[in-house]
Amino acid sequence: SCAKVALDFVSPENVCECIRLTEEIRKLPVNHSSAEDNLEVKKMIIHAMLDVVKKLDKERFEETKVLL
């Protein structure tokens, strides 16, 4: 038996380059072997932003609780 572990990570410094690559991939013909968007950088950005918003909401809630 075996297990595969994968982790998608894009450093903040490389987000623009990944988005550029994603746009280039989209211009390929549909039947091209590399036409699939494997980066999914936009999904990673959305999830990262949702995480930031959750953490900010939690911080704001904690601050409000302390002030009361």
C-alpha positions in Angstrom: 0.0 0.0 0.0 1.0 3.6 -0.4 -0.1 7.1 0.4 0.3 10.3 -1.6 0.5 13.6 0.2 0.3 16.9 -1.7 0.4 20.5 -0.5 -0.4 23.5 -2.7 1.6 26.5 -1.6 2.2 29.8 -3.4 4.4 32.3 -1.6 2.9 35.8 -1.6 5.8 37.0 -3.7 4.8 34.7 -6.5 1.0 35.1 -6.7 1.2 37.5 -9.6 3.4 35.1 -11.6 1.0 32.2 -10.8 -2.0 34.3 -12.0 -0.1 35.1 -15.2 0.7 31.5 -15.8 -3.0 30.6 -15.2 -4.0 33.1 -17.9 -1.5 31.6 -20.3 -2.8 28.1 -19.6 -6.4 29.3 -20.4 -5.3 30.4 -23.8 -4.2 26.9 -24.8 -6.5 24.8 -27.0 -9.0 22.7 -25.1 -7.4 19.4 -26.2 -3.9 20.5 -25.2 -2.3 18.2 -22.5 -1.4 21.2 -20.3 -4.8 23.0 -20.7 -5.9 21.9 -17.2 -5.5 24.6 -14.5 -3.4 22.7 -12.0 -2.4 25.8 -10.1 -5.9 26.8 -8.9 -4.2 29.9 -7.5 -7.5 31.9 -7.5 -9.0 29.3 -5.2 -6.0 29.5 -2.9 -6.4 33.3 -2.8 -10.1 33.0 -1.9 -9.4 30.5 0.9 -6.5 32.6 2.2 -8.7 35.7 2.3 -11.5 33.9 4.0 -9.0 32.7 6.7 -7.8 36.3 7.2 -11.4 37.5 7.6 -12.2 34.8 10.1 -9.1 35.7 12.1 -9.9 39.4 12.0 -13.5 38.7 13.1 -12.2 36.6 16.0 -9.7 39.3 17.1 -12.5 42.0 16.9 -14.8 39.7 19.0 -12.0 39.2 21.6 -11.3 42.9 21.8 -15.0 43.7 22.2 -15.3 41.1 24.9 -12.3 42.6 26.8 -13.8 46.1 26.6 -17.1 44.9 28.1 
